[in-house]
């Protein structure tokens, strides 16, 4: 697995960094941590004295320390050296390589945050983007809808983490049986990390019988039972699914399967994902 952790200067980013470290420790992931500077001409930061380096580079260095601290002393996956230089790549990305047994890099890009994050995820071949979000607003600037726009635009899965309270329940919404092994395992990872309960929600479309939907959930339920994860099954009408997701508790993690051509993709087309992510009270995991 390759994880992109996008950060800004707000407290929710520090929380997201620490949660990303917990996932990395469990999965032995390759990690890229990204900060973005808007509308900025690059200078050769690698030639500056560290005391005069750009604030975003100092921000990345602080989050690097938080990430390694959250891993704990028994996890030896990445380098803990702090003196590796930032170098400017041909694509204007500033990079500090802290790789050890697994890849760990700090990156700084300029420009629009949504474009920077989605471009970075695509360029690095990431499987998951993790970014923090405030409880009462989108964050990433007053009134910003960056988290929702990233969740809508990214080709890979996106986890928008809201600050504490810690997750106590993972709610996974799907309406078909064609679920990837990677997505099932990612849900399992978060259930384990948070010691959370799991609820699998099937979507009842018009003309379907509730029994048919529950039968489709059987394969998913069997997957988790074999891993000693006990899941509850719930069926929600298609017309009320969006309200159901938005009404999630603050300590929920709401997971939504939106792979290309997924039936749910028809319900949550472009811009609705943006609004759903930014307006929800819970953390949101968009699975692709």
C-alpha positions as CSV (number, residue, x, y, z in Angstrom):
1,X,0.0,0.0,0.0
2,X,1.1,3.6,-0.7
3,X,-0.4,6.4,1.3
4,X,-0.4,10.1,0.6
5,X,-0.9,12.2,3.8
6,X,-1.8,15.8,2.8
7,X,-1.3,18.4,5.6
8,X,-1.8,22.0,6.4
9,X,-1.1,24.1,9.5
10,X,-4.3,23.2,11.4
11,X,-4.6,20.8,14.4
12,X,-6.7,18.3,12.4
13,X,-3.7,17.7,10.2
14,X,-1.6,16.6,13.1
15,X,-4.4,14.2,14.2
16,X,-4.6,12.8,10.6
17,X,-0.8,12.3,10.6
18,X,-0.9,10.3,13.7
19,X,-3.8,8.1,12.4
20,X,-1.9,7.6,9.2
21,X,1.1,6.4,11.2
22,X,-1.1,3.8,12.9
23,X,-2.3,2.5,9.5
24,X,1.3,2.5,8.2
25,X,2.5,0.5,11.2
26,X,-0.2,-2.2,10.5
27,X,0.3,-2.4,6.7
28,X,4.0,-1.6,6.2
29,X,3.0,1.1,3.8
30,X,5.1,3.4,1.6
31,X,4.3,7.0,2.7
32,X,4.4,10.4,1.1
33,X,3.6,13.5,3.2
34,X,2.6,16.5,1.2
35,X,2.3,20.2,2.1
36,X,1.0,22.8,-0.4
37,X,2.0,26.5,-0.8
38,X,-0.5,28.5,-2.9
39,X,0.7,30.9,-5.6
40,X,4.3,30.8,-4.9
41,X,7.4,31.0,-7.0
42,X,10.0,28.4,-6.1
43,X,13.4,29.3,-4.7
44,X,16.2,26.9,-3.9
45,X,15.3,26.0,-0.3
46,X,17.9,23.3,-0.4
47,X,20.6,26.1,-0.4
48,X,19.1,27.9,2.6
49,X,20.2,27.6,6.2
50,X,17.6,25.4,8.0
51,X,16.7,28.3,10.3
52,X,15.6,30.3,7.3
53,X,13.8,27.5,5.4
54,X,10.3,28.0,4.1
55,X,7.6,27.7,6.9
56,X,6.0,24.8,5.0
57,X,9.2,22.9,5.2
58,X,9.4,23.4,8.9
59,X,5.7,22.3,9.1
60,X,6.6,19.1,7.3
61,X,9.5,18.5,9.6
62,X,7.3,18.8,12.7
63,X,4.7,16.4,11.2
64,X,7.6,14.0,10.4
65,X,8.4,13.9,14.1
66,X,4.7,13.4,15.0
67,X,4.5,10.5,12.5
68,X,7.6,8.7,13.8
69,X,6.5,9.3,17.4
70,X,3.1,7.8,16.7
71,X,4.7,4.7,15.1
72,X,6.3,3.8,18.5
73,X,9.8,2.6,19.3
74,X,9.1,-1.0,18.1
75,X,8.3,0.0,14.5
76,X,11.5,0.3,12.4
77,X,10.2,1.0,8.9
78,X,11.5,4.5,8.1
79,X,14.6,6.6,8.7
80,X,14.6,8.9,11.7
81,X,17.4,11.1,10.5
82,X,16.5,14.8,10.5
83,X,19.4,16.2,8.4
84,X,18.5,14.8,5.0
85,X,18.3,17.8,2.6
86,X,15.3,19.0,0.6
87,X,16.1,18.8,-3.1
88,X,14.1,20.3,-6.0
89,X,13.0,17.8,-8.6
90,X,12.5,18.5,-12.2
91,X,8.7,18.8,-11.7
92,X,9.3,21.6,-9.1
93,X,8.4,19.3,-6.2
94,X,10.7,19.8,-3.2
95,X,11.5,16.4,-1.7
96,X,13.2,15.1,1.4
97,X,13.8,11.3,1.3
98,X,13.5,9.7,4.7
99,X,13.2,6.1,3.4
100,X,14.3,3.2,5.4
101,X,13.0,-0.4,5.0
102,X,9.9,1.3,3.4
103,X,9.6,4.6,1.4
104,X,8.9,7.8,3.4
105,X,9.2,11.1,1.6
106,X,8.2,14.7,2.5
107,X,7.0,16.8,-0.5
108,X,6.2,20.4,-1.0
109,X,4.2,21.5,-4.0
110,X,2.8,24.9,-5.0
111,X,-0.6,25.9,-6.5
112,X,-4.3,25.0,-5.8
113,X,-4.5,22.4,-3.0
114,X,-7.1,20.2,-4.7
115,X,-5.0,20.0,-7.9
116,X,-1.8,19.6,-6.0
117,X,-3.1,16.7,-3.9
118,X,-4.8,14.8,-6.7
119,X,-1.8,15.3,-9.0
120,X,0.6,14.1,-6.3
121,X,-1.6,11.0,-5.7
122,X,-1.6,10.2,-9.4
123,X,2.1,10.9,-9.9
124,X,3.1,8.7,-6.9
125,X,0.6,5.9,-7.7
126,X,-1.0,6.2,-4.3
127,X,-3.7,3.8,-3.1
128,X,-5.1,6.1,-0.4
129,X,-5.1,9.8,0.3
130,X,-5.5,10.8,4.0
131,X,-6.3,14.4,5.0
132,X,-7.7,16.1,8.0
133,X,-10.8,18.2,8.3
134,X,-12.4,20.4,10.9
135,X,-15.6,19.5,12.7
136,X,-17.7,22.5,11.8
137,X,-16.2,23.5,8.4
138,X,-14.2,22.0,5.6
139,X,-11.0,23.4,6.8
140,X,-8.0,24.2,4.7
141,X,-9.0,27.8,4.8
142,X,-12.1,29.5,6.1
143,X,-15.1,28.2,4.1
144,X,-12.9,25.9,2.1
145,X,-14.3,22.8,0.5
146,X,-10.9,21.2,-0.2
147,X,-11.5,17.8,1.5
148,X,-14.8,17.2,-0.4
149,X,-13.3,18.3,-3.7
150,X,-10.3,16.0,-3.2
151,X,-12.7,13.1,-2.3
152,X,-14.7,13.8,-5.5
153,X,-11.7,14.2,-7.9
154,X,-9.2,11.6,-6.8
155,X,-8.8,8.4,-8.7
156,X,-7.9,6.4,-5.5
157,X,-9.5,6.0,-2.1
158,X,-9.7,9.1,0.1
159,X,-10.0,9.2,3.9
160,X,-11.2,12.5,5.3
161,X,-10.5,12.4,9.1
162,X,-12.2,14.7,11.5
163,X,-10.7,15.4,14.9
164,X,-11.6,13.5,18.0
165,X,-13.7,11.9,19.4
166,X,-12.0,8.7,18.3
167,X,-14.0,6.4,16.0
168,X,-16.1,3.8,17.8
169,X,-18.1,2.5,14.8
170,X,-17.3,1.9,11.1
171,X,-20.3,2.0,8.8
172,X,-19.7,0.6,5.4
173,X,-22.2,1.5,2.7
174,X,-22.4,-0.7,-0.5
175,X,-25.0,-2.0,-2.8
176,X,-23.4,-4.7,-4.8
177,X,-21.2,-7.8,-4.2
178,X,-18.3,-6.7,-6.5
179,X,-16.1,-5.4,-3.7
180,X,-12.3,-5.5,-4.0
181,X,-10.2,-7.4,-1.5
182,X,-8.2,-4.3,-0.9
183,X,-11.2,-2.3,0.2
184,X,-12.5,-5.0,2.5
185,X,-9.0,-5.2,4.1
186,X,-8.8,-1.5,4.5
187,X,-12.1,-1.5,6.4
188,X,-10.7,-4.3,8.5
189,X,-7.6,-2.3,9.3
190,X,-9.6,0.6,10.6
191,X,-11.9,-1.6,12.6
192,X,-8.8,-3.1,14.2
193,X,-6.9,0.1,14.8
194,X,-9.9,1.8,16.4
195,X,-11.2,-1.4,18.1
196,X,-14.5,-0.3,16.6
197,X,-17.8,-2.0,15.8
198,X,-18.6,-2.7,12.2
199,X,-21.9,-2.1,10.4
200,X,-22.4,-3.2,6.8
201,X,-25.2,-1.2,5.1
202,X,-26.9,-2.5,2.0
203,X,-28.9,-0.2,-0.3
204,X,-32.5,-1.2,-1.2
205,X,-33.3,0.0,-4.7
206,X,-36.8,0.5,-6.0
207,X,-38.3,-2.9,-7.0
208,X,-35.8,-5.0,-5.0
209,X,-36.8,-7.2,-2.0
210,X,-35.1,-6.7,1.3
211,X,-34.2,-10.4,1.4
212,X,-32.3,-10.1,-1.9
213,X,-30.2,-7.2,-0.6
214,X,-29.4,-9.1,2.6
215,X,-28.3,-12.1,0.6
216,X,-25.9,-9.9,-1.4
217,X,-24.3,-8.8,1.9
218,X,-23.7,-12.4,2.9
219,X,-20.3,-12.6,1.1
220,X,-19.0,-9.5,2.8
221,X,-20.3,-10.7,6.2
222,X,-18.5,-14.1,5.7
223,X,-15.2,-12.3,4.9
224,X,-15.3,-10.5,8.3
225,X,-16.5,-13.4,10.3
226,X,-13.6,-15.5,9.1
227,X,-11.4,-12.7,10.6
228,X,-13.2,-12.7,13.9
229,X,-14.8,-9.3,13.1
230,X,-18.5,-9.4,14.0
231,X,-20.5,-7.1,11.7
232,X,-24.1,-6.0,11.9
233,X,-26.2,-5.8,8.7
234,X,-28.6,-3.0,8.0
235,X,-30.6,-2.2,4.8
236,X,-31.4,1.4,3.9
237,X,-33.7,2.6,1.2
238,X,-31.9,4.2,-1.8
239,X,-33.9,7.5,-1.4
240,X,-32.8,7.9,2.2
241,X,-29.1,6.9,1.9
242,X,-27.7,10.4,1.7
243,X,-29.6,11.5,4.8
244,X,-28.4,8.3,6.6
245,X,-24.8,9.1,5.8
246,X,-25.1,12.8,6.8
247,X,-26.6,11.8,10.1
248,X,-23.6,9.7,11.1
249,X,-22.3,10.4,14.6
250,X,-19.1,12.3,15.2
251,X,-17.5,9.1,16.4
252,X,-18.4,7.2,13.2
253,X,-16.3,6.4,10.2
254,X,-18.7,6.4,7.2
255,X,-17.2,4.3,4.3
256,X,-18.8,4.7,0.9
257,X,-18.0,2.4,-2.1
258,X,-17.7,4.6,-5.2
259,X,-15.6,2.6,-7.6
260,X,-16.1,3.5,-11.3
261,X,-19.4,2.1,-12.5
262,X,-20.4,1.2,-9.0
263,X,-24.2,1.5,-8.6
264,X,-23.6,4.0,-5.8
265,X,-21.6,6.2,-8.2
266,X,-25.0,6.8,-10.0
267,X,-26.4,8.2,-6.7
268,X,-23.4,10.3,-5.7
269,X,-22.3,11.9,-9.0
270,X,-19.8,14.8,-9.2
271,X,-20.3,17.6,-6.7
272,X,-22.6,15.5,-4.5
273,X,-19.6,13.7,-3.0
274,X,-18.1,17.1,-2.4
275,X,-21.1,18.3,-0.4
276,X,-21.6,15.0,1.3
277,X,-18.0,14.9,2.7
278,X,-17.9,18.5,3.7
279,X,-21.3,18.5,5.4
280,X,-21.1,15.2,7.3
281,X,-20.3,15.2,11.0
282,X,-18.3,12.0,10.8
283,X,-15.0,11.0,9.2
284,X,-15.6,9.8,5.6
285,X,-13.8,7.1,3.7
286,X,-14.4,7.1,-0.1
287,X,-13.4,3.7,-1.4
288,X,-12.4,3.2,-5.0
